[in-house]
Amino acid sequence: PALWLLVGVQRSFGWKPLLWSAAFVAAGLATYLFLPLRALRDPFLDLGDPATPGRFWWVVTAQAFQKSVEPDAVAPFGERLADVMLVSGEDLHIVVAVVALLGAYFMLRVTATRKYALFWLTLWLVYVLGRAVLGFVVGNPDASAYFMLSYASIVVFAAYAIGVVISALAEAVPSRPRLGPALASIIALASTLHFAQLANAASLASFVDTDVFDDGLRRQLPAHAVVLAHNPQTIFRMWGGEAEEMNRPDVTMVPLPLLSYPKMVESLLSGDPELKPLLRSYVLDGSLSASELQSLSTMRPVFVEMDVRVGRELMDLIVPDHLYHRVLTADLTDADEASASQRHSRQWGSLYARLGRPLDSHTVAQLIWRHYADSLYFAAIGDVHAAKRTVAAGLQLNPYASQLRELSAALHKARPGEPMDVSPFTIR
């Protein structure tokens, strides 16, 4: 985007501003040197372990996320672009977008500002199209951070449009020279009302949802438990919570999606060598081994986070417990399933009672996902009643969730007591 401005800057001011810019870029990149220095201190969390040149390059080039650019790993470009535009529209009011469009037109019409209009338009296009090309996760809590500069472009255009309109009004009423400054001041003051209206929603002072989830995810687990986690939010919440509180050093969390990270498996085995057979089979086969899970459960309590990647062969080995599913040392019996289903219902009732109101949008996303995953488990073992209960809980949060609606329709055709084929709703 800066190409529209560089020639004019060089002509007007020489090479000095460009040299200063290069110096600031170099200073910014120098912060990467903190990565190997930190890694050498053996920190609490050391993803990628960038203590060597090879692993440093792996981290700073985001190799962990390069799968997003593979054609088979992402949705069609049109769908990704629609997701990006939808998020932008949700974050910014339609009025702002319309005013910004008017500002872009004004800025392009004025010769003196045309190059700046091209700069901001190109910046907006680079971020919007770039995010759509690389892949976009709608439910990612960090999603808005991807668009800060594209939002800045829209704000600049909107501010320019307001400035043009105020200037036009001032010129139309030359007898009132203070009209323009007065209108600008009124708009600026009125914008502060937005902060007052959103203060409560923006503040996390009374946000308790992560704390409520922490009880079932970490605090209330039995001693020396092993947790096999699939959900990235679960993984980072457990790491974050334990780094703050340090009250469950006995619990071992295995971040299954991150096992391919450099030194991740070695780090886990250094403290828990009994995990070696299970981790070896997972790394080789890409799935959890039922026999290795049961073998490990004879030594330590083992919990699996329910997910669409949990195979049918594991369903007869686990029961709902806390916010996970606990691995049994023997095959599942009807008595085990009945008591676990009742306990599951009570635990979720308690969790809902403690969540903040109104429900946060990211909390809703987590709840819907967990209800969906629990429904798959109950359907797979033939507890159609419990599966319908969990699907209904998800649909109450979002009645338009397509996967929940499809699963609900399939459950209404299922026979109580007979396991349902859930393969259409899982990933292998």
VEXLUMKOL-586936 format. One line per 5 residues: number of its first residue (from 1); their letters; for each residue y, z, x of N, C-alpha, C. Coordinates in steps of 0.02 Angstrom, whole numbers. Layout:
// residues N
NUM	a	Y,Z,X,Y,Z,X,Y,Z,X | ...
This chain:
// residues 428
1	palwl	-61,0,40,0,0,0,64,0,42 | 62,31,100,123,36,141,143,-30,172 | 100,-81,169,118,-146,198,181,-175,166 | 193,-158,103,253,-183,70,317,-154,101 | 311,-97,136,370,-62,161,377,-66,237
6	lvgvq	322,-77,273,324,-71,345,373,-120,378 | 374,-182,354,419,-231,384,491,-210,375 | 509,-188,315,577,-167,303,596,-105,343 | 550,-59,351,563,1,391,575,-18,464 | 533,-63,491,540,-84,560,607,-120,572
11	rsfgw	626,-162,524,689,-199,531,749,-153,528 | 747,-103,486,804,-59,476,809,-3,528 | 752,23,549,753,82,591,715,74,657 | 686,15,669,648,6,731,579,36,725 | 548,47,783,479,72,785,473,148,783
16	kpllw	529,183,790,526,256,794,493,288,733 | 512,270,671,478,301,613,403,288,612 | 382,229,634,311,214,634,274,255,687 | 307,266,743,276,309,795,270,381,771 | 322,405,736,318,472,708,260,477,657
21	saafv	253,425,616,199,424,567,131,427,601 | 123,387,654,61,387,691,46,456,721 | 99,489,744,90,556,773,66,606,720 | 96,601,660,75,646,606,4,632,584 | -15,568,582,-84,550,564,-132,580,616
26	aagla	-116,574,679,-158,601,732,-164,677,726 | -108,710,709,-109,783,701,-154,802,642 | -151,762,588,-194,776,530,-267,768,547 | -284,714,583,-353,703,603,-379,755,651 | -333,786,688,-353,838,737,-384,898,703
31	tylfl	-370,907,637,-401,964,603,-477,958,600 | -504,897,609,-576,888,611,-607,927,669 | -567,941,721,-594,978,778,-616,1048,758 | -591,1072,702,-611,1139,678,-685,1139,660 | -713,1082,639,-782,1080,616,-832,1100,670
36	plral	-832,1068,729,-880,1090,781,-866,1161,805 | -802,1180,810,-786,1248,832,-815,1300,783 | -810,1285,719,-837,1331,669,-913,1331,671 | -943,1271,679,-1016,1267,679,-1046,1306,737 | -1012,1308,793,-1037,1344,852,-1038,1420,841
41	rdpfl	-1001,1444,790,-999,1516,776,-1052,1537,726 | -1097,1491,706,-1151,1507,660,-1124,1539,596 | -1082,1502,557,-1051,1531,498,-1100,1540,440 | -1078,1573,388,-1120,1587,329,-1146,1522,299 | -1103,1472,292,-1122,1407,265,-1101,1353,314
46	dlgdp	-1149,1313,335,-1136,1265,388,-1169,1198,371 | -1147,1166,317,-1177,1104,294,-1168,1049,345 | -1223,1019,366,-1221,966,415,-1223,990,487 | -1208,1053,499,-1208,1082,567,-1176,1035,617 | -1109,1020,611,-1077,970,654,-1062,995,724
51	atpgr	-1112,1024,757,-1101,1051,825,-1116,999,879 | -1146,943,860,-1159,890,908,-1122,827,886 | -1110,779,931,-1074,718,912,-1107,681,854 | -1173,676,855,-1208,640,801,-1198,673,734 | -1207,740,731,-1199,775,667,-1126,779,646
56	fwwvv	-1081,782,694,-1009,780,679,-992,715,644 | -1017,659,670,-1004,594,640,-1036,590,570 | -1095,620,562,-1128,621,497,-1084,656,445 | -1051,710,465,-1010,748,417,-946,712,401 | -909,689,453,-842,662,440,-846,593,408
61	taqaf	-902,558,412,-909,494,377,-943,502,309 | -952,565,288,-979,579,221,-1045,544,208 | -1090,547,256,-1154,513,248,-1193,541,188 | -1182,604,172,-1218,634,116,-1201,599,50 | -1142,569,46,-1120,538,-16,-1122,462,-14
66	qksve	-1147,433,41,-1147,361,46,-1194,328,-5 | -1241,367,-32,-1285,339,-83,-1246,314,-143 | -1184,340,-152,-1144,320,-209,-1124,247,-207 | -1124,216,-148,-1103,146,-143,-1161,98,-150 | -1223,123,-156,-1280,79,-165,-1282,55,-237
71	pdava	-1291,-10,-249,-1288,-38,-317,-1336,-5,-366 | -1395,14,-343,-1445,42,-389,-1431,115,-406 | -1385,147,-370,-1375,219,-379,-1320,235,-429 | -1282,184,-451,-1224,198,-493,-1225,153,-554 | -1184,172,-603,-1178,133,-665,-1140,68,-650
76	pfger	-1142,19,-697,-1104,-43,-688,-1030,-29,-676 | -997,-75,-639,-927,-64,-621,-883,-54,-682 | -893,-94,-734,-852,-87,-794,-856,-18,-825 | -917,10,-825,-926,77,-853,-892,130,-809 | -897,121,-744,-864,169,-698,-788,165,-705
81	ladvm	-761,103,-711,-689,95,-719,-667,126,-785 | -706,118,-837,-689,149,-901,-688,225,-896 | -736,254,-858,-736,327,-847,-672,349,-811 | -653,311,-760,-593,328,-722,-531,326,-767 | -525,273,-807,-467,266,-851,-467,321,-904
86	lvsge	-527,339,-928,-532,391,-979,-508,458,-952 | -530,475,-891,-508,538,-861,-433,538,-849 | -406,482,-826,-333,477,-816,-296,487,-882 | -323,457,-935,-291,465,-1000,-294,535,-1027 | -350,570,-1012,-356,640,-1034,-309,686,-996
91	dlhiv	-300,673,-931,-257,715,-890,-183,703,-903 | -165,641,-918,-95,622,-930,-87,599,-1002 | -35,622,-1035,-23,603,-1104,-7,529,-1109 | -25,498,-1166,-13,427,-1176,61,410,-1172 | 104,457,-1192,176,446,-1188,198,436,-1115
96	vavva	169,476,-1070,185,470,-999,165,401,-974 | 106,378,-994,82,312,-972,127,256,-997 | 149,261,-1060,193,209,-1088,261,208,-1053 | 290,267,-1041,354,271,-1006,346,246,-935 | 289,262,-902,278,238,-834,272,162,-832
101	llgay	241,133,-882,236,59,-885,305,28,-891 | 348,60,-930,417,36,-936,453,44,-869 | 442,99,-834,473,110,-769,451,60,-718 | 386,41,-719,361,-9,-672,395,-76,-685 | 406,-93,-748,441,-155,-766,513,-154,-740
106	fmlrv	547,-98,-751,616,-92,-727,619,-98,-651 | 574,-65,-617,576,-64,-544,562,-133,-514 | 518,-170,-548,504,-238,-525,563,-286,-538 | 601,-273,-591,656,-317,-608,715,-310,-560 | 723,-250,-531,780,-237,-486,760,-257,-416
111	tatrk	798,-302,-386,781,-329,-320,776,-274,-267 | 822,-227,-269,825,-175,-217,764,-128,-220 | 733,-123,-278,676,-76,-284,609,-110,-292 | 609,-177,-288,547,-214,-301,492,-195,-251 | 510,-188,-187,459,-172,-137,430,-102,-149
116	yalfw	471,-56,-176,445,10,-191,398,8,-252 | 416,-36,-299,371,-44,-357,304,-71,-336 | 304,-120,-289,242,-147,-264,202,-95,-226 | 237,-51,-189,203,3,-153,167,49,-201 | 202,74,-254,171,122,-299,118,89,-343
121	ltlwl	128,26,-362,77,-9,-400,13,-19,-359 | 22,-39,-297,-36,-48,-254,-72,18,-241 | -34,71,-233,-64,137,-222,-106,156,-283 | -79,145,-342,-116,162,-403,-180,121,-407 | -175,56,-392,-233,13,-396,-287,33,-345
126	vyvlg	-265,49,-285,-312,68,-232,-353,129,-253 | -320,179,-282,-355,240,-299,-399,232,-361 | -374,196,-411,-412,187,-472,-472,141,-460 | -460,83,-430,-515,36,-418,-562,63,-364 | -534,95,-313,-576,123,-260,-623,176,-286
131	ravlg	-598,219,-330,-642,271,-358,-696,241,-402 | -679,189,-439,-728,156,-482,-781,120,-440 | -761,89,-384,-808,53,-341,-856,102,-307 | -829,157,-281,-871,205,-244,-916,246,-289 | -899,249,-353,-938,290,-398,-898,350,-421
136	fvvgn	-909,369,-484,-870,424,-512,-915,466,-557 | -913,531,-547,-952,578,-587,-905,611,-637 | -914,597,-701,-867,620,-752,-863,696,-754 | -920,730,-748,-920,803,-754,-902,840,-690 | -883,805,-638,-867,837,-574,-803,878,-580
141	pdasa	-805,944,-567,-745,984,-573,-689,963,-525 | -707,927,-471,-657,905,-423,-627,836,-441 | -647,809,-498,-630,739,-514,-555,727,-513 | -516,773,-541,-444,762,-545,-412,757,-476 | -441,790,-427,-413,788,-360,-416,718,-330
146	yfmls	-464,677,-354,-470,609,-329,-409,567,-348 | -374,587,-400,-322,544,-429,-251,569,-419 | -242,618,-374,-175,647,-368,-123,594,-349 | -139,549,-303,-89,499,-283,-80,446,-336 | -133,430,-373,-124,382,-428,-81,413,-483
151	yasiv	-90,479,-494,-48,513,-543,25,517,-518 | 33,525,-452,100,525,-424,135,459,-436 | 98,404,-432,127,338,-446,153,334,-517 | 113,359,-564,133,357,-634,194,400,-646 | 197,457,-614,254,502,-621,318,470,-593
156	vfaay	312,437,-536,370,404,-506,397,350,-553 | 353,310,-581,374,258,-627,406,288,-690 | 377,342,-716,405,374,-775,474,402,-761 | 482,435,-703,547,462,-684,599,406,-676 | 578,350,-648,623,293,-639,646,266,-707
161	aigvv	599,261,-755,617,237,-822,668,283,-854 | 657,348,-848,705,396,-877,773,389,-844 | 774,380,-778,837,371,-743,874,309,-765 | 837,254,-776,869,192,-799,899,201,-869 | 862,233,-913,887,243,-982,948,288,-981
166	isala	947,342,-942,1005,386,-939,1065,350,-910 | 1054,311,-858,1109,272,-829,1138,223,-879 | 1095,190,-917,1119,143,-967,1161,178,-1021 | 1139,237,-1041,1178,274,-1091,1246,295,-1063 | 1246,317,-1000,1308,338,-969,1357,279,-964
171	eavps	1331,220,-948,1375,161,-943,1399,139,-1012 | 1358,149,-1063,1378,130,-1131,1433,175,-1158 | 1437,236,-1132,1490,283,-1155,1529,305,-1094 | 1572,260,-1066,1609,277,-1005,1659,334,-1015 | 1677,348,-1077,1725,402,-1089,1694,471,-1080
176	rprlg	1629,474,-1073,1594,538,-1064,1555,537,-999 | 1590,547,-943,1556,542,-878,1503,595,-866 | 1506,649,-904,1457,702,-894,1394,694,-936 | 1392,641,-976,1334,631,-1020,1269,622,-981 | 1272,579,-929,1211,567,-890,1184,629,-857
181	palas	1226,666,-818,1201,728,-788,1176,779,-839 | 1210,781,-897,1190,829,-948,1121,812,-976 | 1109,747,-990,1044,727,-1015,989,740,-964 | 1003,724,-901,954,736,-848,937,810,-843 | 987,853,-849,976,925,-845,934,949,-904
186	iiala	950,923,-964,913,943,-1023,839,924,-1017 | 826,863,-993,756,840,-985,720,883,-933 | 755,899,-879,724,940,-827,707,1010,-853 | 754,1039,-891,741,1105,-919,686,1103,-972 | 686,1049,-1012,635,1044,-1064,565,1038,-1034
191	stlhf	561,1006,-975,495,998,-944,465,1065,-924 | 508,1115,-912,481,1181,-893,446,1215,-951 | 460,1194,-1013,426,1223,-1071,351,1207,-1068 | 334,1152,-1037,264,1132,-1030,226,1184,-990 | 258,1212,-938,225,1263,-898,211,1325,-940
196	aqlan	261,1344,-981,252,1403,-1023,196,1393,-1073 | 190,1332,-1101,139,1319,-1151,68,1320,-1121 | 62,1299,-1059,-4,1293,-1028,-21,1351,-980 | 23,1400,-976,13,1453,-927,-54,1489,-937 | -69,1505,-1001,-131,1542,-1013,-192,1499,-999
201	aasla	-188,1435,-1017,-246,1391,-1006,-256,1377,-931 | -202,1375,-893,-207,1360,-822,-226,1420,-780 | -211,1479,-805,-225,1540,-766,-299,1558,-768 | -325,1580,-711,-394,1604,-707,-397,1680,-705 | -341,1713,-721,-339,1786,-717,-391,1819,-761
206	sfvdt	-404,1789,-820,-452,1819,-867,-516,1778,-873 | -527,1731,-827,-585,1687,-830,-646,1726,-806 | -697,1733,-849,-755,1774,-833,-820,1734,-832 | -817,1670,-848,-879,1632,-859,-924,1630,-798 | -895,1617,-739,-936,1614,-679,-968,1682,-665
211	dvfdd	-932,1735,-680,-958,1803,-670,-1017,1816,-718 | -1010,1791,-779,-1064,1799,-828,-1126,1762,-805 | -1117,1701,-782,-1174,1662,-757,-1205,1694,-696 | -1164,1725,-653,-1190,1755,-591,-1243,1807,-604 | -1238,1842,-661,-1288,1894,-675,-1358,1863,-680
216	glrrq	-1364,1808,-718,-1429,1776,-725,-1449,1734,-667 | -1399,1708,-631,-1414,1664,-574,-1434,1703,-511 | -1406,1763,-503,-1414,1795,-438,-1422,1871,-443 | -1377,1905,-477,-1374,1979,-473,-1436,2012,-501 | -1462,1987,-557,-1516,2021,-592,-1586,1997,-573
221	lpaha	-1590,1954,-523,-1656,1929,-502,-1696,1985,-469 | -1763,1982,-474,-1804,2033,-441,-1797,2029,-365 | -1817,2082,-332,-1810,2086,-259,-1849,2031,-224 | -1819,2003,-172,-1849,1953,-128,-1868,1889,-166 | -1829,1872,-217,-1844,1812,-256,-1827,1749,-216
226	vvlah	-1861,1695,-233,-1847,1629,-206,-1825,1585,-264 | -1767,1554,-257,-1739,1511,-310,-1738,1439,-285 | -1770,1394,-321,-1769,1323,-306,-1719,1290,-353 | -1660,1276,-327,-1604,1254,-369,-1594,1179,-365 | -1582,1148,-423,-1567,1076,-427,-1493,1062,-438
231	npqti	-1460,1103,-477,-1392,1090,-500,-1341,1106,-444 | -1299,1058,-423,-1250,1073,-370,-1204,1131,-388 | -1185,1137,-453,-1142,1193,-472,-1177,1260,-461 | -1242,1262,-476,-1280,1322,-464,-1283,1339,-390 | -1295,1288,-350,-1301,1298,-277,-1237,1326,-248
236	frmwg	-1181,1295,-262,-1119,1317,-231,-1094,1382,-263 | -1110,1393,-326,-1091,1457,-357,-1130,1514,-324 | -1193,1503,-310,-1233,1556,-278,-1207,1569,-207 | -1193,1516,-170,-1166,1526,-102,-1098,1562,-105 | -1055,1539,-150,-989,1569,-155,-992,1642,-176
241	geaee	-1033,1656,-227,-1038,1725,-251,-1067,1772,-198 | -1117,1748,-162,-1148,1790,-111,-1102,1800,-51 | -1063,1748,-35,-1015,1756,20,-962,1809,3 | -945,1814,-61,-895,1864,-82,-924,1934,-87 | -984,1939,-117,-1011,2005,-133,-1063,2031,-83
246	mnrpd	-1103,1984,-56,-1155,2003,-8,-1200,2058,-34 | -1218,2053,-100,-1260,2106,-129,-1332,2085,-140 | -1348,2020,-126,-1417,1998,-133,-1441,1958,-73 | -1438,1989,-14,-1463,1953,46,-1538,1942,43 | -1573,1978,-1,-1645,1971,-6,-1666,1908,-44
251	vtmvp	-1620,1879,-83,-1635,1819,-123,-1627,1757,-80 | -1676,1713,-81,-1674,1651,-43,-1663,1593,-92 | -1609,1557,-83,-1595,1499,-125,-1610,1436,-86 | -1653,1393,-114,-1670,1329,-83,-1632,1274,-119 | -1582,1244,-88,-1543,1190,-121,-1580,1124,-116
256	lplls	-1621,1108,-165,-1665,1049,-162,-1627,984,-149 | -1569,970,-180,-1536,907,-166,-1507,901,-95 | -1503,958,-60,-1471,958,5,-1520,966,63 | -1584,963,49,-1634,975,102,-1633,920,155 | -1605,862,139,-1600,809,189,-1542,819,237
261	ypkmv	-1500,869,225,-1444,882,270,-1471,905,338 | -1438,885,392,-1460,907,459,-1466,983,464 | -1521,1006,491,-1535,1076,505,-1544,1119,443 | -1542,1090,383,-1549,1131,322,-1618,1163,318 | -1671,1123,327,-1738,1150,323,-1750,1201,378
266	eslls	-1728,1184,438,-1737,1230,495,-1703,1297,482 | -1643,1294,452,-1606,1355,437,-1644,1398,387 | -1672,1367,336,-1710,1405,285,-1773,1436,315 | -1808,1398,356,-1871,1423,384,-1860,1477,436 | -1802,1478,468,-1789,1529,518,-1790,1599,488
271	gdpel	-1769,1605,425,-1769,1670,392,-1828,1681,346 | -1859,1626,323,-1914,1631,274,-1969,1581,294 | -2008,1597,345,-2060,1549,369,-2114,1535,316 | -2122,1581,267,-2174,1569,217,-2157,1510,171 | -2095,1484,175,-2076,1426,134,-2100,1360,164
276	kpllr	-2127,1361,225,-2142,1299,260,-2189,1252,222 | -2246,1275,195,-2290,1228,159,-2255,1195,99 | -2216,1234,61,-2182,1207,3,-2128,1156,22 | -2088,1173,72,-2035,1128,93,-2063,1065,125 | -2118,1072,163,-2148,1014,194,-2171,965,140
281	syvld	-2205,990,89,-2230,946,36,-2173,914,-3 | -2118,952,-12,-2061,924,-49,-2027,868,-9 | -2018,880,55,-1985,829,97,-2028,766,102 | -2094,774,105,-2138,717,111,-2147,679,46 | -2154,717,-10,-2171,686,-74,-2110,677,-120
286	gslsa	-2056,714,-108,-1998,709,-152,-2005,747,-217 | -2056,789,-222,-2066,829,-283,-2098,896,-264 | -2092,944,-309,-2120,1010,-297,-2196,1009,-308 | -2233,1040,-263,-2305,1043,-268,-2326,1104,-310 | -2366,1092,-361,-2388,1146,-405,-2429,1197,-366
291	selqs	-2474,1173,-324,-2517,1219,-287,-2477,1261,-237 | -2429,1230,-203,-2388,1267,-155,-2343,1317,-191 | -2318,1299,-250,-2277,1346,-288,-2317,1408,-308 | -2377,1397,-333,-2418,1454,-354,-2438,1496,-293 | -2451,1464,-238,-2469,1501,-178,-2410,1545,-156
296	lstmr	-2350,1518,-157,-2292,1557,-137,-2278,1613,-187 | -2292,1601,-252,-2278,1652,-303,-2323,1713,-297 | -2378,1707,-260,-2420,1766,-249,-2388,1813,-197 | -2340,1786,-158,-2308,1827,-107,-2238,1851,-129 | -2202,1808,-165,-2134,1825,-184,-2120,1797,-254
301	pvfve	-2074,1828,-293,-2055,1798,-358,-2022,1730,-346 | -2046,1679,-380,-2020,1611,-370,-1991,1586,-436 | -1930,1560,-432,-1895,1534,-491,-1876,1461,-478 | -1886,1418,-528,-1868,1348,-524,-1812,1336,-575 | -1759,1304,-554,-1706,1286,-601,-1730,1224,-639
306	mdvrv	-1735,1230,-705,-1760,1175,-746,-1713,1115,-740 | -1745,1055,-736,-1706,994,-723,-1747,935,-746 | -1715,878,-754,-1752,817,-774,-1798,793,-719 | -1792,822,-659,-1836,803,-604,-1897,848,-598 | -1902,898,-642,-1961,941,-642,-2017,905,-679
311	grelm	-2073,893,-644,-2127,854,-672,-2167,892,-724 | -2203,853,-766,-2244,883,-820,-2298,929,-792 | -2323,914,-732,-2377,954,-704,-2355,1026,-689 | -2289,1037,-684,-2263,1104,-670,-2251,1144,-734 | -2248,1111,-791,-2229,1145,-853,-2278,1201,-872
316	dlivp	-2342,1191,-856,-2392,1241,-874,-2395,1298,-824 | -2351,1298,-775,-2350,1351,-724,-2289,1397,-730 | -2242,1379,-775,-2178,1415,-776,-2161,1439,-846 | -2120,1492,-847,-2094,1518,-911,-2020,1533,-901 | -1978,1529,-954,-1907,1545,-948,-1897,1617,-927
321	dhlyh	-1853,1627,-880,-1837,1695,-857,-1769,1693,-824 | -1724,1737,-846,-1654,1736,-825,-1625,1666,-842 | -1590,1634,-797,-1565,1566,-810,-1609,1514,-777 | -1669,1534,-757,-1716,1489,-724,-1782,1489,-762 | -1834,1462,-729,-1902,1466,-754,-1945,1495,-697
326	rvlta	-1980,1549,-713,-2018,1584,-662,-2088,1554,-655 | -2111,1547,-593,-2177,1521,-579,-2228,1576,-588 | -2281,1562,-628,-2334,1610,-640,-2388,1604,-586 | -2421,1659,-575,-2476,1657,-526,-2540,1628,-557 | -2542,1626,-624,-2598,1595,-659,-2569,1547,-711
331	dltda	-2612,1504,-741,-2588,1456,-789,-2557,1490,-850 | -2513,1455,-883,-2477,1480,-941,-2523,1492,-1000 | -2516,1550,-1033,-2553,1565,-1094,-2506,1566,-1153 | -2533,1564,-1214,-2491,1567,-1274,-2451,1631,-1277 | -2481,1686,-1255,-2446,1750,-1255,-2387,1749,-1206
336	deasa	-2399,1720,-1147,-2345,1713,-1098,-2287,1674,-1127 | -2303,1618,-1159,-2251,1574,-1185,-2213,1606,-1243 | -2248,1641,-1286,-2216,1672,-1344,-2167,1726,-1322 | -2189,1770,-1277,-2143,1823,-1254,-2085,1795,-1215 | -2098,1743,-1174,-2044,1712,-1135,-1993,1678,-1181
341	sqrhs	-2016,1646,-1235,-1970,1613,-1281,-1925,1664,-1316 | -1953,1721,-1336,-1913,1773,-1367,-1862,1801,-1318 | -1884,1813,-1256,-1839,1838,-1205,-1783,1787,-1190 | -1801,1724,-1189,-1753,1671,-1177,-1698,1671,-1230 | -1718,1678,-1293,-1670,1679,-1348,-1623,1738,-1342
346	rqwgs	-1649,1798,-1325,-1607,1857,-1318,-1558,1850,-1259 | -1582,1823,-1203,-1539,1816,-1144,-1481,1769,-1158 | -1496,1713,-1192,-1442,1666,-1207,-1393,1694,-1259 | -1418,1733,-1305,-1373,1766,-1353,-1325,1813,-1318 | -1352,1851,-1269,-1309,1896,-1231,-1259,1858,-1189
351	lyarl	-1280,1802,-1159,-1235,1763,-1117,-1177,1735,-1158 | -1192,1707,-1217,-1139,1680,-1260,-1090,1734,-1282 | -1116,1794,-1294,-1072,1848,-1317,-1021,1869,-1264 | -1038,1858,-1200,-994,1879,-1146,-948,1825,-1120 | -959,1762,-1139,-916,1708,-1115,-847,1712,-1145
356	grpld	-797,1687,-1108,-729,1687,-1133,-719,1639,-1190 | -670,1651,-1230,-652,1608,-1287,-579,1587,-1282 | -563,1524,-1297,-609,1469,-1312,-648,1448,-1250 | -705,1416,-1260,-748,1397,-1205,-714,1346,-1160 | -717,1358,-1095,-690,1312,-1046,-731,1247,-1046
361	shtva	-698,1190,-1033,-732,1126,-1037,-790,1120,-987 | -780,1148,-926,-834,1145,-877,-890,1193,-894 | -874,1248,-926,-926,1293,-951,-967,1258,-1004 | -934,1222,-1049,-969,1184,-1101,-1017,1134,-1069 | -995,1099,-1017,-1038,1050,-983,-1100,1083,-955
366	qliwr	-1092,1143,-924,-1149,1179,-897,-1197,1202,-952 | -1168,1226,-1008,-1210,1250,-1063,-1251,1192,-1093 | -1219,1135,-1104,-1253,1078,-1133,-1310,1056,-1088 | -1297,1053,-1023,-1349,1031,-976,-1409,1079,-977 | -1395,1143,-977,-1450,1192,-976,-1489,1192,-1041
371	hyads	-1455,1183,-1098,-1490,1178,-1161,-1535,1116,-1162 | -1511,1062,-1135,-1551,1000,-1133,-1613,1010,-1089 | -1603,1039,-1030,-1660,1050,-985,-1711,1098,-1016 | -1687,1152,-1048,-1733,1199,-1081,-1772,1165,-1137 | -1737,1121,-1174,-1771,1085,-1229,-1828,1043,-1203
376	lyfaa	-1819,1010,-1145,-1872,970,-1116,-1934,1013,-1101 | -1922,1073,-1075,-1977,1117,-1059,-2015,1137,-1122 | -1979,1162,-1172,-2012,1185,-1233,-2049,1127,-1268 | -2019,1067,-1268,-2051,1010,-1299,-2115,992,-1262 | -2113,996,-1195,-2170,976,-1154,-2230,1022,-1164
381	igdvh	-2217,1086,-1179,-2273,1133,-1187,-2292,1141,-1261 | -2258,1106,-1306,-2276,1107,-1376,-2240,1158,-1419 | -2191,1194,-1392,-2152,1242,-1432,-2094,1204,-1463 | -2110,1168,-1517,-2060,1125,-1549,-2003,1166,-1579 | -2020,1225,-1606,-1968,1267,-1636,-1915,1287,-1585
386	aakrt	-1937,1310,-1526,-1890,1331,-1474,-1852,1270,-1448 | -1886,1212,-1443,-1851,1152,-1420,-1796,1132,-1468 | -1810,1135,-1533,-1759,1119,-1583,-1701,1169,-1580 | -1718,1232,-1567,-1665,1283,-1563,-1617,1268,-1505 | -1644,1251,-1447,-1602,1238,-1389,-1563,1172,-1397
391	vaagl	-1594,1122,-1427,-1558,1059,-1440,-1501,1071,-1488 | -1513,1110,-1540,-1461,1125,-1589,-1403,1162,-1556 | -1418,1206,-1509,-1365,1242,-1473,-1321,1194,-1434 | -1353,1143,-1403,-1315,1093,-1366,-1273,1049,-1411 | -1302,1028,-1467,-1266,985,-1514,-1209,1022,-1548
396	qlnpy	-1214,1087,-1554,-1158,1125,-1582,-1098,1122,-1536 | -1110,1117,-1470,-1056,1112,-1422,-1028,1041,-1419 | -1072,991,-1426,-1051,921,-1425,-1098,881,-1471 | -1079,872,-1534,-1124,837,-1580,-1133,763,-1565 | -1094,737,-1516,-1098,665,-1501,-1136,652,-1436
401	asqlr	-1165,703,-1405,-1202,693,-1342,-1264,650,-1356 | -1265,590,-1328,-1317,541,-1346,-1387,565,-1326 | -1394,595,-1266,-1460,617,-1245,-1487,673,-1290 | -1444,719,-1310,-1465,772,-1355,-1484,744,-1423 | -1447,696,-1447,-1462,666,-1512,-1529,629,-1510
406	elsaa	-1543,594,-1455,-1606,559,-1449,-1664,608,-1445 | -1654,662,-1406,-1707,712,-1400,-1718,747,-1467 | -1665,760,-1503,-1671,792,-1569,-1710,748,-1617 | -1696,683,-1616,-1733,637,-1659,-1808,636,-1641 | -1823,637,-1577,-1893,638,-1556,-1928,703,-1576
411	lhkar	-1892,758,-1574,-1921,823,-1592,-1938,826,-1667 | -1898,793,-1708,-1912,794,-1780,-1975,755,-1798 | -1998,713,-1752,-2060,677,-1763,-2120,712,-1731 | -2106,763,-1689,-2159,797,-1653,-2196,846,-1698 | -2259,858,-1682,-2299,907,-1719,-2297,974,-1685
416	pgepm	-2283,1027,-1722,-2280,1094,-1692,-2347,1111,-1658 | -2342,1139,-1598,-2402,1159,-1562,-2431,1106,-1517 | -2408,1044,-1525,-2434,990,-1484,-2382,970,-1431 | -2402,967,-1368,-2354,946,-1316,-2326,877,-1330 | -2262,869,-1318,-2228,805,-1329,-2220,769,-1263
421	dvspf	-2225,704,-1264,-2213,664,-1204,-2138,661,-1191 | -2116,696,-1138,-2045,699,-1122,-2026,651,-1066 | -2073,609,-1044,-2058,564,-989,-1998,518,-1001 | -1984,496,-1064,-1924,455,-1075,-1859,493,-1060 | -1862,559,-1057,-1802,599,-1047,-1797,629,-978
426	tir	-1842,609,-933,-1843,637,-865,-1834,582,-814 | -1827,603,-751,-1820,557,-695,-1876,571,-645 | -1910,519,-623,-1963,526,-574,-1939,497,-509
